[in-house]
Amino acid sequence: MEVADPRLKKLRPSLIQLAGAFAQEAVRVAGVTRVALVGSITTTKPDPKDVDLLVTVEDTADLAPLAVIGRRLKGKTGSLGSGADIFLANPRGKYIGRVCEWKDCRPGVRIRCDALHCGRRHYLHDDLRAICLSSELVRSPPVILWPEPRWTEPVPPDLLPLRESFPTPSSRRNPGEVEKAVFR
């Protein structure tokens, strides 16, 4: 007789909730142009091991605010015995790395840092030898939360509430108004 770990039944809903909260904060960061979910959380897999987000950022975007909310997400998922990755892409649809997980991000501080160009762009962990998302996944992630929600089929039913959590471009006049109306 198989005994299911009761934590797993709560893990998926918790990861979805935490991913939504991260995305709500990420869309307010200057230079963020798209937020998407990727990985096992976008499937019906009942016990995903982590949550993965793909954030598209302008070339000049300051990554420090994303690093702060990324560390918060990693802390919360870690307390559940899980994890999170925030993958980054540029506006041309190219994968550029992940958000650096270290609070003090600069060359020579972390011996374990495997970024190819540590410090060239603050809080960009370009460990492209270890992880590199396919250009197809970057161009067309399974679940785009913002700016225009788009979902591949079949959509796991427990992700559907996220669809209503994000404003669409037609529902906003300018970024400031969206922030006041949606994110209080």
N, C-alpha and C positions, 0 to 999 in steps of 0.2 A: 504494500500500500504506500503510495507516494504522499508525503506530507509537504504541503506548500509552505514556504517561508512567508509568514503573515506580513513581513515588511515589504515584500514584492508587490502585494496587492495595493499598497499605498504608495509605492515608489513612482509608478507611471503617472498617476494624477498629480503627485507632488512635482515631478519633473516638468510636466506640462504647465502647471501653475507658475513655477519659477521661471520657465522660459518665457511665458507671457509677461511676467513682471519685468524681466530683463529687457525684452523687446519694447515695452512701454517706455522704459527709460532711454533705451538706445535711440529711438526715433527722435528724441529731443536733443541729441548731440549734434552740434554743427558739423556738417560734412557727411553725415550718414545719409545715404540715398536709398538703401533697401535693407530690409531685415527678413531673413528666411530661416526656416527650420530644415535641417538635413539629418540624415542618419536614421537609426532605428526608431526614434520617437515618431517619425512620419509614417511608420507601418503599424500594423495591428499587433506587433510583438508585445506580449503581455509584460515582459520584464526587461525593458531596455536597461543597459548598464550605465548610460549617461544621456545627456542631452547635448546636441550639437546645433549651433546657430551659425549662419553665414551672413556676415554684415558687409555690405558694399559701402566703401568710403571714398570720398574725393581724395585726390592725390595730396592735397594740402591739409586734410583734416587732422586735427590734434587728436591723437589716440589715447591721451591720458584719461579723459572721462570714460571712454570705453573700458580701459584697463581697470578703473575703479569699480564700475558696475560688474565687470567680468570677475574680479576677485570676490566680490560679494556673492555672485552667483555660484562660483566654485566653492566658496565657504559653505553656503547653504546646501548645495548638492553633496558636498563632502560629509556634512553632518548626517546625511541620509545613507552614507556608505556608497555614494555614487560619484559622478563627476560631470564636468561640462567643458566643452571646447567652443571658443569663439573664433571662427575662421574669418579671414578678411579677403575681400576682392576689391580690385580697383574699378573705376567706371567703365573700363574697356572690357570687363568680363574676365580678367586674369586673376587667378589666385595669387595672393602676395604673402600669405603666412597667417599666423594666429596673433591674437592679442597677447602680449607678454604678461606672464603671471606674477612677475616680481614687482613689489612696491618700489624698490630702488632699481630702476632699469637704466643701466649704462655699462659701457665696455669695462671688462676687468673685474666687475663686482662678483659675478657668479661663475665659478669654475665649471658648473654643470650647464651653463648656457650654450646651446648648440645653434644659435642663430648665425646665419651666414654673414650678416652685416650688422652685428650688435651695435646699437647706438646711431646708425645712419639715420634711422627714423625712430624717434622715441616711442617705445612701447610696441614696436613691430617685431615679432619673433618669427623671422623668416627662416625657419628650419626646414627648408624645401627638400633637403636630402632625406628627412625623416617622414614628412607628410606633404603630400601635394594633391589637392583636389583636382579632379578632371575638369577640363574646360566645359564639358557638357553639363556637369553638375553645377558649376558656377553660373553658367548661362541660364540654366533652367532647373532651379532647385524644386523639390517636390512640393514644398509649402512656402509660399511667399506671404508673409504677414503684412508687410508695408512696403511701399506706399499704395500699391493696388493689390489687395488680397487675391491670390491665385492658388488653386489647389489641384493637384493631380488626382485622378480617381484610381482606386477608391480612397476616399478620405476616411481615416479612422474616426468614428463617431465622437470620441472623446476630444478630438481637436476642433470640432465644429464651433464650440463657443469662442474660440480665439478669433474666428472670422468677424464676429461682431465687436471685438475689442479695439479694432483699429479703424481710423477714419480713412475714407477713400479720397483721392484728389478732388473729386467733384463735390465733396462735402466740406471743403475748406476754401477760404478766400486767400489767406496768407498764413505762413507758418506761425506767426504770433497768435493769430486767432485760434488756430487748432490747439496750441498749447494751453490757452486759457480755457477753451471750451471742453477739451477732452481730458486733460491731465491734471485736474485739480485734486 
